[in-house]
Amino acid sequence: MVIAEHLTRSIEDQAAAVRNGDVTAEELASAVRQEIEGAETRIAAWVHLSTETGDQARERDRGRGRDSEVLPLRGISVGVKDLIDVAGIPTRAGSSTTSADPALADAPCVARLRELGAVVQGKTVTTEFGYFAPGPTRNPFAIDHTPGGSSSGSAAAVGAGTLPLALGTQTAGSLTRPASFCGAAGMVFAQDTTDLAGVRGLSESLDSLGMLTRTVSDLAYVYSSFTGRELQPSSTDSTVFVWDGTALGVIEPPMARLIEQAPTLLREAGRATAPLEWDDQVRELAEDHLTVMAHEAAITLDAVYNQHGRTLSDPLRQLINDGRNTSEGDRDAALVRRGRLREQLVDRIGRSIIVGPAALGPAPAGLAATGSPVLSRPWQLLGAPVVTVPGARTVAGLPLGLQLIGHLGHEGELFDVAIALEALLRALPPVQD
């Protein structure tokens, strides 16, 4: 099998091929680098490509063999969002105000991927401090459209097919939205389930780690390997609740049409459905998310603002100023309401999954903005695990993603539904604009 054919295989199959000697980690990493470099002038997904990728790959090859330790990501290339520390590479956070000195150590999430056998290709573009000011990245499906933000480089690199795995983060819609815009599968971890040391965030109550892959099956495999937890099979008895998103914004026609088809698709997957009638609570959560994020971002970026305020983007300055005008009492009250609404949601739907639009529509035209994260705000405040399911396309060829919102400890069911739904979305004809 030629190297190019290995690149199209699943992450699990690629790692097995390295272990079995069908391909070396060095050959695989080199082929990925060629793909990255070939696409970079078009999509600009990277801020730094590592010069040590070959050394990393050769180290993986020295440990391979049929009787060697089974490393589930042996030889698998990963990109790391430039809010996350990688030893020997600066963490610039999409800003000229940060230090160009290299990080001294890997963030624990990066160290974990290396421990599993992954090869770090470099750092991917992020918006300024993970907020709205975009970097240079372009959407791989239409280069005059935004890739979303703030995990823009990670989503574009995976969506373009140049990279099998990337790390991202989410504070509002920073991973779900770009995954949807770029046609990638995305996972936002439930809050407080991963070590975020070495990750530059905005809001300690909201920040989450995330991952992007080409398919949901790859995502489930990497998530299980990363956490060390075997995903438990789901029960098909539970109802899936369909949320249309209209309480928070105007859903564009192609996304609205896709959501209209969701109950039929889910029934094809063997799932009963019901509408999620929870609009007042969703609006309250979205508003409280803004309160918490602004207050905590003003604290997180206080020193940066005091020293570099004039050089920061207008949206980031506005966020910090809003946060400085938001009291700690307002933030605390929002978090109290979060706890109450978590309980109310469980009382209403149990541990059932919610399916809804991952974004208001396909990626908007233009590169000056990254699109609205409003549809992710309620679920991010609740701290729920979320999977973005790719596969649908508009007539113009732009991706449309659905988000599946689950519950901590029930990720197995989340992935089961997402995998079944992805297959059905990929079989759909293009959704009319």
N, C-alpha and C positions, 0 to 999 in steps of 0.2 A: 504494500500500500504506500502510495506517495505521501509526502508530508502534508500536502494540501488537503488530502482526504481525512487525515487525522484531525485537522483543525475543525472540520464540520461535525465531528462526533461529540457525544455528550461528555461532560466533564468526567464522569465516572469512567467512561470508556477510554478517554485520553490518559487518565492516571493509570488505568490497568495496562494500557499499551506500553507506557514507560516502564512500569514494573516488570512486565513480561519480556521486555527487550525488543518489542516490535518497532519502537522508536526511542531515541534517547531524549532525556529532558532538555539537553542542549539543543538538539535539532528542533524540538517543539518550541522552545523559547525563542530560538532564532527565527523560526517561521512566523511566530506571532509578531516579533519585532518588525519583520519585513511588512506584514500587514498593517501594523501601526504606522510605520513611516510612509507607506504608500497612500494612506488615507489622510495623513496629518495636514497636508497643504489644503485639503478640502474642508475638514471639519474642525481642526485646531482643538483637539481634546486634551492635550497634555501641556503641563508647565515644566516638567523635568522628566527625562528618560534616564534611567539608571545606567551607569557604566559598568555595574557589577552583575548584571543579569546573567551573563555567561558563566561567571564564577559560581553564582548561586545554582545554576542549572547543573554544572559539572559536579557540584557537591551532592545534588540529588541523584545523579547517575552513579556516584561512588557507593551509594547505599542501596542500589536497586538489586533485584534478583528475585526469583520465585520464592526463596526461603527467607527473604529479608522482611523487616517490619513493613506491614501494610500501611502506607501513608496515603490516605484517601485523596489528597491533592498533589501527589508527587508529580512535579514538572508542570503544574497548572499555572499559567500566568495570571497575575492580578494587578490591577491598577488601584491606586489609593488616592482618594479625594484629598486635596491639599488643605484640609483642616486637620489631618491626622498625621502624627509623627511617624516618619520612616528614618531610621538611623542613617546618618550621612547625607541626608537631603534636607534643605531648608523647608520649613512649614510657613509659607507666605500668606496663606488664608485669603488669597485673591486680592492682596492689598500691598501697596508700596510702603506702607507704614511699618511693616513687620521686619524682623531681622532676617538678613540673608545668611546667617550662620546655620550650619547644618544641625539637625536634631541629633542629640547624643545617643538616643535609644529609640527603639520601636515602641509605638503605643502597644498595649497588651493585645489589642485586636489584630494588629499586624504580626506581632510575635506569634500569636496563635496560628495564623495562616501559614507562617513559615514552618512552625512545628508540624503542621499537617502536610508539608511538602511543597507548598506554593512557592512560586518565583515572582518576586516583585519587579514589575517592568518600570515603575516610576510613579509620578504624582500627576493626578488629573486636575483639570481646571475646576475651580469653584467660583461662585460669586463672592463679592467682597464680604468677608467675615460671615459667609453663609446667608447673607440677606439678598437684596434685590438687584444691586448693581451688577450687570452681567460681565462675564469675561468674553474672550474672543470665540468661544465654541459655537459651532453652527449645527443645525439639525441634519443628521445624515440622510434623511429622506427628502429634504428640501433645504438647501443651504441658505436660502433667504428667510427661513423660519427659525424661531427660537428653539433651542433644545430644552428649555426650561431651566430651573435653578432650584437649589444651589448645587446639586450634584450633577451639573451639566456635563462636565468632561467624562465622568464615569458612565453616565447614561448614553452619551453619544458614542463613546468607544465601544460599548457593548452592543448598542443598537445597530451600529455599522457593521457588526460581525468581526471586528478586528481583535476582540478580546473576550475571553470566556467569562471573566469574573472581575468585578470591581467593588470596592468599598465606597459607601456614601454615608451621609448622615441626614437626619430630618429633625427640624424644630417646628416647622409648619407643614409645608408640602414639598420639602426640598428633595425628596427621593421619589415619592409617588408620582408627582407631576412630570418630572423629566423622564421617568420610566414610561409613562403613558405617551408622552410626546415623541419619544425615540424608539418605541416598539420593543422595550426591554421588559423582562420580568424583574420585579423588585420586591424586596422584603424589608419592612421596617420592624425592628425588634420591639417587643413590649418594653416599656421603660423600666429601668432599674434591673434588667436581666443581664447586662453586659458591663464590663469595666470600661468606662469612658476616660480613663487616665490617658493623657497624650492626645486627646481629641479636643480641638478648640471649638467650643460651643457658644451658644447665645444665651440659653436659658436652662438652668439646672433642673427645673421642673418639667421641661418639655423635650430636651435633647435626647435623641435616640440614634443608635447605630443602624446602618442599613447595608444591604448587599444588592447587587444587580447581576443578572446572568441572562443568557439568551432565551432560556425556557424555564417554566416553573419546575419541571422535573429536575433540572440542574440546580435550581434554587433550593429545593427540598433536600437534595443530596448534600449541598454545601452547608446548609443550615444545620442538618443533623450531625455532620462531621464536626462543624465548628463548636456546637454546643455539647457534643458528646451524648446527646439524647436520641434514642430511637423514637421515631415518630409513630405514634400509635394510630392504627387504622380507625377511621371514623364510623359512626353509626349513620345509616341512611335514613333513620327515622325522624331526625330533627328537621324542622322547617327552615328554609333560607329566606331571610327577609330582604326584600328589594326596596332600596331607597333611591328616589329619583333625583335628589339633590336640589330640587327647585326652591326649597326654603332658603337657600343661601345665594342663589344667583340665577342668571338666565342661562339655561343649558342650551348649547348650540344644536341646531337641527340634527347633524349626524350622530352626536352623542345621545340626544334624546331618542332617536330612532333605535340606537343600540340598546338603550335601557328598556325600551318598550319590548324588545325581543328577549330580554333576560329571563323572564319567567318561563317562556317556552324552552329556551336553551337549558335552563336548570331542570325542567321536567324531563327533557331528553336525557339529562345526566342522572335521572332517578331521584330528584329532590322535589319535595313539596315546597311551594312558595307562598308568601303572603307579603302585602305591602307593609313597609315600616311607617307607621303613623306616629311620628315623634317630632314634628316640625318645630314646635315651640322650644323644646329642649335642645334640639340641634342648633337653633339660632342662639340660645343662651350660651351654649358651650363655645360657639364660634366667637362670640363677643368676649367671653371670659378668657379665651385663648389669647386674644389680642392684649388684654390687660396684663396677664401673667408674662407674656413674652416681652412686652415693652418695659415693664418694671425691672425684670431680671436682666434684660439686655443692657439697660442703662447702668446697672451695677457691673456686669461683666466687662463692658467696654468703657468704663468710666475713665481709666487712665489713658486709654487710646484717644478718647474724645478730648480730654484735657490737653494732651500733647499735640494731637494731629487733627483736631476738629475741622479745620478749614480744608483739609485735603480729602476728607471722607466724602462719599457720595451723598447727594441730597436725601435719598430715601433712608440711608443709615443715620444721618444726623437727625432726621425727623423722628425716627424710631427712638433714638436715645433721648431726645427732648420730650417726647411723649412719655417715655418711661420715668423721666425725672419729675414729671408732673402727675405721676400715678403713685398713690401712697402705698406703703406696705400693707395697710389695712385693706385697701382695695384688692391687692394681690391675694392676701390671705382669704378674703371673703370668696374670691373666685375659686380658690383651691378647695374651700369648704363645699361650695356648690358642686364642684367636680365630684367629690366623694358621694354626695347625695345622688347625683345623676347617674353615677356608676351603679349604685344600688337599684335605682329606678329602672335602668336598662335591663339589668339581670331579672328583675321582677317581671318585666314585660315580655322579654324574649328568651329568658334562660341563658344558656350558653350557645345559642344559635348564631350562625354567621349572617352578616349583613353584606349585601352586594350593592354597589353604587358606582356612579361615574368617578373615574380617577382624576378628571379635570373637566372644565366646563365644555371643552371641545377638543379638536385637534390643535396642534401647535400653531399659535398665531403667527402671521407674517411679521417680519421685522426682527431685528436683533437688539433693539434698545431696551426691551423689557423681557421678562421671563414668564409671563402669564400669571394668572391668579391661583394662589394656594387655598382659596377659601373652602373647597370641598374636603380638604384634609384637616382643617383646624379642629373640628369637634372631636375627631377620633384621636388626634395627636394629644389633645388635652386629656382625654380619657386614658392615654397611655396604652392603647390596644395594639396588638400585633396586626400588621396590615400587609397583604400581598397584592401587588399590581399584576394583573393578568393581561398579557399582550395577545395579539393575533388578529384583531379587527383592523380594517383599513377603510378610509374614505375612497370615493371614486378618484380623487386626486392622488391617492397613494399615501396619505398621511396616516400614521398609526392612531388608534383609539384604544385606550386601556380602561379596564374596569378595576376597581379596588374592592377587595374582600377584607372586611373587618372582623377580627376574631376575638378570642379571649385567651389570656395568659394560661398556659398549661394545656390548651386545646389546639396547638399549632398543627397537629396531625390532621385533624378534620379540615382546617383551613387549607392545607396543601392538597388534600384529596379533592375538595371541591374545585380548587384553582386549577389543578391538572386536568380534570374533566372539562372544565369550562374553556380552558385554553384550546383544547382540541376542537371544540365546537366553534370557537371564534375564528380559528384559522380556516375552517371549512366554509365560513360565511362568504357570500358574494360581497363586493365592496358596498359600504353603506353610503346611501345617497346624501349629498351635501344639502 
